[in-house]
Amino acid sequence: MTNVPARTEPTEPKESSNSNSGLLASIAKVGPTLFVLAVMGSGWLAVHQINTGAQPEEEESIVEVAAVPDSLTLPEGKVKAAKFESVPAQTQAMEHVHTIPGRIRYDETKHVDVKAPMDGILAEVLVTPGEHVQNGQLLAVLRSSEIGQARAEVLKRQKEHEIAQQMLQREVTLAKNLDQMSLMLDQGQPVDSIDNAMQNRALGAYRQDILSALSKMQLASELLSKIEPLANSGSVSGRTIRERQAERQIAETEFRTARDQATFAAKQAKINAEAKLSEADRQLNLAWQSVETLLGYKEDKAKVDLNNQEALSRLEIRAPFAGSVESRGFANNERVTRGESLIILANTDSLYVAANIRESDWSAVSLDQGTLVSVSVPALEDRVFEARIRYFGREVQADTNSVPLVATLKNSEGLLRPGMFVRVTIPIGKPREALSVKPESVVQHENQSFVFVDESGGTFKRVDVSTGQASDDWVELTNGLQPGQLVVTHGAFLLKSELLLQGESE
């Protein structure tokens, strides 16, 4: 049997099939990577196309800005219609300011809580909240036994004062009459004449003491004069003469002593009466002061009727100053105790503005008392009022690290009320001189500030400027202008529009 060699043709197709499978597998592995690369390439082409397309627009914009002219000339009719106004650039005192929040509050010197000075019955309340009262006007009537006792003490002291006055008047009269009698005694007038002359004049005990001593002295003189002629004849012994002479001398001594004692006693009595009157006067004044302390005002002593029993316990509460009634705490016939608030009275013609100066603004604390600050009130459409610094607090508040500022604010129109929120603008640092223009003169375009200089004849030139500090009235210019250049105020915005339109047309 012949062996036939095996055929090899069937093996070739098998190798070709394996080769194709491997290629597909390789493509499948690198396919995602190729896809990502393709997407990235497409994105780069798109961005490049956008950038390429935007470049001409930017170039056009640059061309437009560069095309805006620096000046323009308007026809005479348009200038007249626009009514342009120009102000020279000038040097002004500029200072840095800072605005801080604040509150309006009562003026402490014109805000009084009228309290009950003692226990009692509030018999009448004659005012209502919101009512305006005058200084000294009757607000309420309180009835109290305490004020009655104080007035009764005044009555007692008045009587004592009257008695002291009468005693002093008597002592003055006695001293005067004693001086008159002493003059008559010095003239050597007899007792009967002196007694008749002084009969209707008050002398008190001085009359008896002096005239009695005078009578004894005159009697001793008469007895001595009668026996002295008998001494030479021997009818009367020398001893009797000497006894009569001694009696005469003793009587004269007693008379002089009585006069001296009367004069001294009269002076002492007058001094004592004056001292008692002064003490009575002091006690009466103290009694009145006690009454006025309870009343809270000075009572008209000439008109008050202390003899009226009903008036003794009546206490009238009056307004210490002109103002408005803010509130009342009781109604008629209510019982009140000492210290309870009856009526709150305030004068709001002037108010306080309170704000806090923080650490960053402490240089403002060096401002002098009376310095003007501006106060803006949002509730009144940001109307601005002027206030004067009254004082800065001495103590730094630990929680806010600030000091309180209090300024006085006039409220003549009555628009401001305590508790209103305000904004207080205070100067920081010292003022300095700077070239300035009106705020409406400065306009902007493409983030560049500029002004229009009036060159006359309807020609206006744009001048770029740099600004510094600003206020409601002036804007500081740090660069671009010279003092004295005529700068447009009213109509600057219209010129800006005309300038831009002229640039577009070109």
C-alpha positions as CSV (number, residue, x, y, z in Angstrom):
1,M,0.0,0.0,0.0
2,T,1.4,3.4,-1.1
3,N,1.6,6.2,1.5
4,V,0.3,9.5,0.2
5,P,1.9,12.6,1.7
6,A,-0.4,14.8,3.7
7,R,-1.6,18.0,2.0
8,T,-0.5,21.4,3.4
9,E,-3.0,23.8,1.7
10,P,-5.6,23.8,4.4
11,T,-3.1,25.3,7.0
12,E,-2.5,28.6,5.1
13,P,-6.1,30.0,5.5
14,K,-5.9,29.4,9.2
15,E,-2.8,31.6,9.6
16,S,-4.5,34.5,7.7
17,S,-7.5,34.4,9.9
18,N,-5.4,34.8,13.1
19,S,-3.5,37.7,11.7
20,N,-6.7,39.7,11.0
21,S,-8.0,39.1,14.5
22,G,-4.9,40.6,16.0
23,L,-5.1,43.8,14.0
24,L,-8.7,44.4,15.1
25,A,-7.8,43.9,18.7
26,S,-5.0,46.5,18.4
27,I,-7.3,49.0,16.8
28,A,-9.8,48.5,19.6
29,K,-7.2,49.2,22.2
30,V,-5.9,52.5,20.6
31,G,-9.3,53.7,19.4
32,P,-10.3,55.7,22.6
33,T,-7.0,57.4,22.7
34,L,-7.3,58.5,19.1
35,F,-10.8,59.8,19.8
36,V,-9.7,62.0,22.7
37,L,-6.9,63.4,20.5
38,A,-9.3,64.2,17.8
39,V,-11.7,66.0,20.2
40,M,-8.8,68.0,21.7
41,G,-7.7,69.0,18.2
42,S,-11.1,70.1,17.2
43,G,-11.4,72.2,20.4
44,W,-8.1,73.9,19.8
45,L,-9.2,74.8,16.2
46,A,-12.4,76.2,17.5
47,V,-10.7,78.4,20.2
48,H,-8.2,79.6,17.6
49,Q,-11.0,80.5,15.2
50,I,-12.8,82.5,18.0
51,N,-9.6,84.3,19.0
52,T,-8.8,85.1,15.4
53,G,-12.3,86.4,14.8
54,A,-12.4,88.6,18.0
55,Q,-9.2,90.4,17.2
56,P,-10.6,92.7,14.6
57,E,-13.4,93.7,16.9
58,E,-10.9,94.7,19.6
59,E,-8.9,96.6,17.1
60,E,-12.1,98.4,16.0
61,S,-12.9,99.3,19.7
62,I,-9.4,100.7,20.1
63,V,-9.8,102.7,17.0
64,E,-13.1,104.0,18.3
65,V,-11.6,105.1,21.6
66,A,-8.7,106.7,19.9
67,A,-11.2,108.5,17.6
68,V,-13.0,110.4,20.4
69,P,-11.9,114.1,20.0
70,D,-10.4,116.1,22.8
71,S,-12.5,119.2,22.2
72,L,-15.7,120.3,20.5
73,T,-17.3,123.5,19.3
74,L,-21.0,124.0,19.5
75,P,-23.1,126.5,17.5
76,E,-24.2,129.6,19.3
77,G,-27.8,128.5,19.3
78,K,-27.1,125.3,21.1
79,V,-24.8,127.0,23.6
80,K,-27.6,129.4,24.5
81,A,-30.2,126.6,24.7
82,A,-27.9,124.5,27.0
83,K,-27.3,127.4,29.4
84,F,-23.9,126.3,30.4
85,E,-22.4,127.5,33.7
86,S,-18.7,127.5,34.4
87,V,-16.7,128.0,37.7
88,P,-12.9,128.6,38.0
89,A,-10.9,125.8,39.5
90,Q,-9.8,127.1,42.9
91,T,-8.0,126.1,46.0
92,Q,-10.3,125.0,48.9
93,A,-9.8,123.8,52.4
94,M,-10.3,120.0,52.2
95,E,-10.4,117.6,55.1
96,H,-11.0,113.9,55.5
97,V,-14.4,113.1,56.9
98,H,-16.0,109.9,58.2
99,T,-19.7,109.1,58.7
100,I,-20.7,107.1,61.7
101,P,-24.2,105.9,62.9
102,G,-25.9,107.7,65.8
103,R,-29.1,108.3,67.6
104,I,-31.0,111.4,68.6
105,R,-31.8,111.6,72.3
106,Y,-33.2,114.1,74.8
107,D,-31.1,117.0,76.0
108,E,-30.4,115.8,79.6
109,T,-30.7,119.4,80.9
110,K,-34.1,119.8,79.5
111,H,-35.7,116.4,80.3
112,V,-37.3,116.1,83.7
113,D,-39.1,113.2,85.3
114,V,-41.5,115.1,87.7
115,K,-41.9,112.8,90.7
116,A,-44.2,112.8,93.7
117,P,-42.3,114.6,96.5
118,M,-44.3,112.9,99.2
119,D,-47.1,110.4,99.8
120,G,-50.6,111.7,99.1
121,I,-53.6,111.8,96.9
122,L,-53.2,113.1,93.4
123,A,-56.3,115.3,93.4
124,E,-56.0,116.7,89.9
125,V,-53.9,116.2,86.8
126,L,-54.3,119.2,84.5
127,V,-52.2,118.2,81.5
128,T,-52.2,115.4,78.8
129,P,-49.4,113.9,76.8
130,G,-48.4,116.0,73.8
131,E,-49.5,119.2,75.4
132,H,-47.1,122.2,75.5
133,V,-46.8,123.9,78.8
134,Q,-45.1,127.2,79.9
135,N,-42.6,127.7,82.7
136,G,-44.4,127.7,86.0
137,Q,-47.7,126.3,84.7
138,L,-49.7,124.2,87.0
139,L,-49.4,120.5,86.1
140,A,-51.1,118.7,89.0
141,V,-52.4,119.1,92.5
142,L,-51.4,116.7,95.3
143,R,-52.9,116.7,98.8
144,S,-50.7,115.5,101.6
145,S,-50.5,115.9,105.4
146,E,-46.8,116.3,105.2
147,I,-47.0,119.6,103.3
148,G,-49.6,120.6,105.8
149,Q,-47.3,120.1,108.7
150,A,-44.5,122.0,106.9
151,R,-46.8,124.9,106.4
152,A,-48.0,124.8,110.0
153,E,-44.3,125.0,111.0
154,V,-44.1,128.2,108.9
155,L,-47.1,129.6,110.7
156,K,-45.4,128.9,114.1
157,R,-42.1,130.5,113.0
158,Q,-43.9,133.5,111.7
159,K,-45.5,134.1,115.1
160,E,-42.1,133.8,116.8
161,H,-40.7,136.2,114.3
162,E,-43.4,138.7,115.0
163,I,-42.8,138.5,118.7
164,A,-39.1,138.9,118.3
165,Q,-39.7,142.0,116.1
166,Q,-42.0,143.5,118.8
167,M,-39.4,142.8,121.5
168,L,-36.6,144.5,119.5
169,Q,-38.9,147.5,118.8
170,R,-39.6,147.9,122.5
171,E,-35.9,147.7,123.5
172,V,-35.0,150.2,120.8
173,T,-37.8,152.5,122.2
174,L,-36.6,152.1,125.8
175,A,-33.0,152.8,124.8
176,K,-34.1,155.9,123.0
177,N,-36.2,157.2,125.9
178,L,-33.4,156.4,128.3
179,D,-31.0,158.5,126.3
180,Q,-33.5,161.4,126.4
181,M,-33.9,161.2,130.2
182,S,-30.1,161.0,130.6
183,L,-29.8,164.2,128.7
184,M,-32.3,165.9,131.0
185,L,-30.5,164.6,134.1
186,D,-27.2,166.0,132.8
187,Q,-28.9,169.3,132.5
188,G,-29.8,169.2,136.2
189,Q,-33.5,169.4,135.8
190,P,-35.6,168.5,138.9
191,V,-37.3,165.2,139.4
192,D,-40.8,166.6,138.9
193,S,-39.9,168.1,135.6
194,I,-38.2,164.9,134.3
195,D,-41.1,162.8,135.5
196,N,-43.7,165.0,133.8
197,A,-41.6,165.0,130.5
198,M,-41.1,161.2,130.5
199,Q,-44.6,160.4,131.8
200,N,-46.0,159.2,128.4
201,R,-42.8,157.6,127.3
202,A,-41.8,153.9,127.9
203,L,-38.9,153.5,130.2
204,G,-39.7,150.1,131.8
205,A,-38.0,149.5,135.2
206,Y,-35.4,152.1,134.3
207,R,-37.8,154.9,135.3
208,Q,-38.2,153.7,138.9
209,D,-34.6,152.8,139.4
210,I,-33.2,156.1,138.2
211,L,-35.8,158.5,139.5
212,S,-35.8,156.8,142.9
213,A,-32.1,157.1,143.2
214,L,-32.3,160.7,142.0
215,S,-34.9,161.5,144.6
216,K,-32.8,160.1,147.4
217,M,-29.8,162.1,146.2
218,Q,-31.8,165.3,146.0
219,L,-33.2,164.7,149.5
220,A,-29.8,164.1,150.9
221,S,-28.6,167.3,149.3
222,E,-31.4,169.3,150.8
223,L,-30.8,167.9,154.3
224,L,-27.1,168.6,154.1
225,S,-27.8,172.2,152.8
226,K,-30.1,172.9,155.8
227,I,-27.7,171.8,158.6
228,E,-24.5,173.2,157.1
229,P,-25.3,176.8,158.4
230,L,-26.0,175.5,161.9
231,A,-22.5,173.9,162.1
232,N,-20.9,177.3,162.8
233,S,-23.3,178.2,165.6
234,G,-22.7,174.9,167.4
235,S,-26.3,173.9,167.2
236,V,-25.5,170.8,165.2
237,S,-22.6,168.6,166.1
238,G,-19.8,167.9,163.6
239,R,-20.7,164.3,163.7
240,T,-24.2,164.9,162.4
241,I,-22.7,167.1,159.6
242,R,-20.4,164.3,158.6
243,E,-23.3,161.8,158.6
244,R,-25.3,164.0,156.4
245,Q,-22.4,164.4,154.0
246,A,-21.9,160.6,153.9
247,E,-25.6,160.1,153.2
248,R,-25.4,162.6,150.4
249,Q,-22.3,160.9,148.9
250,I,-23.9,157.5,149.1
251,A,-27.1,158.7,147.4
252,E,-25.1,160.3,144.6
253,T,-23.2,157.1,144.1
254,E,-26.4,155.0,144.0
255,F,-27.8,157.5,141.5
256,R,-24.8,157.2,139.2
257,T,-24.8,153.4,139.6
258,A,-28.5,153.3,138.7
259,R,-27.9,155.3,135.5
260,D,-24.9,153.2,134.5
261,Q,-26.8,149.9,135.1
262,A,-29.8,151.2,133.2
263,T,-27.7,152.2,130.2
264,F,-25.9,148.9,130.2
265,A,-29.1,146.9,130.7
266,A,-30.7,148.8,127.8
267,K,-27.9,148.0,125.4
268,Q,-27.8,144.3,126.5
269,A,-31.5,144.0,126.1
270,K,-31.4,145.5,122.6
271,I,-28.5,143.2,121.6
272,N,-30.5,140.2,122.9
273,A,-33.6,141.2,121.1
274,E,-31.7,141.6,117.8
275,A,-30.2,138.1,118.3
276,K,-33.6,136.6,119.0
277,L,-35.0,138.3,115.9
278,S,-32.1,137.0,113.8
279,E,-32.7,133.5,115.1
280,A,-36.4,133.8,114.5
281,D,-35.7,135.0,110.9
282,R,-33.4,132.0,110.3
283,Q,-36.0,129.5,111.6
284,L,-38.7,131.1,109.5
285,N,-36.4,130.8,106.4
286,L,-35.7,127.2,107.1
287,A,-39.4,126.5,107.5
288,W,-40.0,128.1,104.1
289,Q,-37.2,126.2,102.5
290,S,-38.7,122.9,103.8
291,V,-42.0,123.9,102.2
292,E,-40.3,124.9,98.9
293,T,-38.3,121.7,98.9
294,L,-41.5,119.7,99.1
295,L,-43.2,121.9,96.5
296,G,-40.3,121.9,94.1
297,Y,-40.7,125.6,93.4
298,K,-40.6,128.9,95.3
299,E,-44.0,129.9,96.6
300,D,-45.2,133.5,96.5
301,K,-45.0,134.3,100.2
302,A,-47.1,137.5,99.8
303,K,-50.0,135.7,98.2
304,V,-50.1,132.3,100.0
305,D,-52.9,132.0,102.6
306,L,-51.6,129.8,105.4
307,N,-54.7,130.5,107.5
308,N,-56.9,128.5,105.1
309,Q,-57.0,125.0,106.4
310,E,-57.7,123.5,103.0
311,A,-54.7,125.3,101.5
312,L,-52.3,123.9,104.1
313,S,-52.3,120.4,102.6
314,R,-52.5,121.5,99.0
315,L,-49.3,120.9,97.0
316,E,-49.2,122.4,93.5
317,I,-46.8,120.7,91.0
318,R,-45.6,123.2,88.4
319,A,-43.5,123.0,85.3
320,P,-39.8,123.8,85.9
321,F,-39.4,125.0,82.3
322,A,-41.4,125.4,79.1
323,G,-41.7,122.2,77.1
324,S,-44.1,119.4,76.1
325,V,-45.6,116.7,78.2
326,E,-44.1,113.4,77.1
327,S,-46.1,111.1,79.4
328,R,-48.2,110.9,82.6
329,G,-48.3,108.0,85.0
330,F,-51.5,108.5,87.1
331,A,-55.1,109.6,86.8
332,N,-57.1,111.9,89.1
333,N,-57.7,110.8,92.8
334,E,-55.0,108.1,92.6
335,R,-52.8,107.5,95.7
336,V,-49.2,108.0,95.0
337,T,-46.0,107.4,97.1
338,R,-42.9,109.4,97.3
339,G,-40.6,109.1,94.3
340,E,-43.2,107.8,91.8
341,S,-43.1,109.3,88.3
342,L,-46.1,111.6,87.8
343,I,-45.3,113.5,84.5
344,I,-42.3,113.4,82.1
345,L,-41.6,116.9,80.8
346,A,-39.1,117.7,78.0
347,N,-38.1,120.7,75.9
348,T,-37.2,119.4,72.4
349,D,-36.1,122.8,71.0
350,S,-32.6,121.4,71.3
351,L,-31.6,117.7,71.3
352,Y,-28.5,115.6,71.7
353,V,-26.9,113.5,69.0
354,A,-25.0,110.5,70.4
355,A,-22.5,108.4,68.4
356,N,-19.5,106.2,69.1
357,I,-16.0,107.1,67.9
358,R,-14.1,103.9,67.2
359,E,-10.4,103.3,67.4
360,S,-9.8,104.0,63.7
361,D,-11.3,107.5,64.1
362,W,-9.8,108.5,67.4
363,S,-8.1,111.4,65.8
364,A,-11.5,113.0,65.8
365,V,-11.4,113.0,69.6
366,S,-9.0,115.9,69.4
367,L,-11.7,118.2,68.0
368,D,-12.6,121.2,70.1
369,Q,-15.9,121.7,71.9
370,G,-18.2,123.6,69.6
371,T,-16.9,122.1,66.3
372,L,-19.6,121.8,63.7
373,V,-20.6,118.3,62.5
374,S,-23.3,117.4,59.9
375,V,-26.2,115.1,60.8
376,S,-28.1,113.3,58.1
377,V,-31.6,112.0,59.0
378,P,-32.7,109.1,56.7
379,A,-36.3,109.4,58.0
380,L,-36.5,112.9,56.6
381,E,-35.2,112.0,53.2
382,D,-31.6,112.4,54.3
383,R,-32.0,116.0,55.2
384,V,-28.8,117.4,56.8
385,F,-28.7,119.4,60.0
386,E,-25.8,121.0,61.8
387,A,-24.8,120.1,65.3
388,R,-22.1,121.3,67.6
389,I,-19.8,119.0,69.6
390,R,-20.7,119.2,73.3
391,Y,-18.2,116.7,74.7
392,F,-16.4,113.4,74.2
393,G,-16.6,110.6,76.8
394,R,-13.5,110.1,78.9
395,E,-13.9,106.3,79.3
396,V,-13.3,103.8,76.5
397,Q,-16.1,101.2,76.3
398,A,-14.5,97.8,76.5
399,D,-17.0,95.9,74.3
400,T,-16.8,98.3,71.4
401,N,-13.4,99.9,72.0
402,S,-15.0,103.3,71.4
403,V,-15.7,106.6,73.1
404,P,-19.1,108.3,73.0
405,L,-19.6,111.6,71.2
406,V,-22.4,114.0,72.1
407,A,-23.4,117.0,70.0
408,T,-26.1,119.6,70.5
409,L,-28.7,119.8,67.7
410,K,-31.2,122.6,67.2
411,N,-34.8,121.5,66.6
412,S,-36.6,124.8,66.0
413,E,-38.8,123.2,63.3
414,G,-39.8,120.3,65.6
415,L,-39.1,117.7,62.9
416,L,-36.6,115.7,65.0
417,R,-37.6,113.2,67.6
418,P,-35.6,111.4,70.3
419,G,-34.7,107.9,69.1
420,M,-34.3,108.7,65.4
421,F,-31.4,107.0,63.6
422,V,-29.0,109.5,62.1
423,R,-25.6,109.5,60.3
424,V,-23.0,111.8,61.8
425,T,-20.2,113.1,59.6
426,I,-17.2,114.2,61.5
427,P,-13.9,115.7,60.3
428,I,-10.8,113.5,60.7
429,G,-7.5,115.2,60.8
430,K,-6.6,118.8,60.0
431,P,-7.9,120.6,56.9
432,R,-5.5,121.1,54.0
433,E,-5.5,123.3,50.9
434,A,-6.3,121.5,47.6
435,L,-7.3,122.4,44.0
436,S,-11.0,121.6,43.8
437,V,-14.0,121.8,41.5
438,K,-17.7,121.2,41.8
439,P,-18.8,117.6,41.9
440,E,-21.1,118.0,38.9
441,S,-18.1,119.1,36.8
442,V,-16.4,115.7,36.9
443,V,-17.7,113.1,34.4
444,Q,-16.4,109.7,33.4
445,H,-16.0,107.5,30.3
446,E,-14.2,104.2,30.0
447,N,-13.2,104.5,33.7
448,Q,-11.5,107.8,33.1
449,S,-12.5,111.0,34.9
450,F,-12.4,114.3,33.0
451,V,-13.7,117.8,33.0
452,F,-14.6,120.3,30.3
453,V,-12.6,123.6,30.2
454,D,-14.6,126.5,28.8
455,E,-12.3,128.1,26.1
456,S,-15.0,130.7,25.2
457,G,-16.7,131.1,21.8
458,G,-18.6,127.8,22.3
459,T,-15.4,125.7,22.4
460,F,-15.0,123.2,25.2
461,K,-11.9,121.1,25.8
462,R,-11.9,117.8,27.5
463,V,-9.2,117.5,30.2
464,D,-8.5,114.2,31.9
465,V,-8.1,114.6,35.7
466,S,-7.3,112.5,38.8
467,T,-9.5,113.0,41.8
468,G,-8.9,112.8,45.6
469,Q,-11.1,113.5,48.5
470,A,-14.6,114.6,47.9
471,S,-17.4,116.3,49.8
472,D,-20.9,117.4,49.0
473,D,-19.6,120.8,47.7
474,W,-16.1,120.1,46.3
475,V,-14.0,117.4,44.6
476,E,-10.2,117.4,45.0
477,L,-8.2,117.3,41.8
478,T,-4.7,115.8,42.2
479,N,-3.7,116.1,38.6
480,G,-4.8,117.6,35.2
481,L,-5.9,121.2,36.0
482,Q,-4.3,124.5,36.9
483,P,-5.9,127.0,39.3
484,G,-8.1,129.5,37.6
485,Q,-9.1,127.4,34.6
486,L,-12.8,127.8,33.8
487,V,-14.5,124.5,34.4
488,V,-18.1,123.7,33.2
489,T,-20.5,122.8,36.0
490,H,-24.0,122.9,34.7
491,G,-24.1,121.1,31.3
492,A,-21.0,118.9,31.7
493,F,-23.0,115.7,31.1
494,L,-24.5,117.2,27.9
495,L,-21.0,118.1,26.6
496,K,-19.9,114.5,27.3
497,S,-22.8,113.2,25.1
498,E,-22.0,115.7,22.4
499,L,-18.3,114.7,22.5
500,L,-19.1,110.9,22.2
501,L,-21.6,111.5,19.4
502,Q,-19.0,113.6,17.5
503,G,-16.5,110.8,17.9
504,E,-18.9,108.2,16.5
505,S,-19.8,110.3,13.5
506,E,-16.1,110.6,12.6
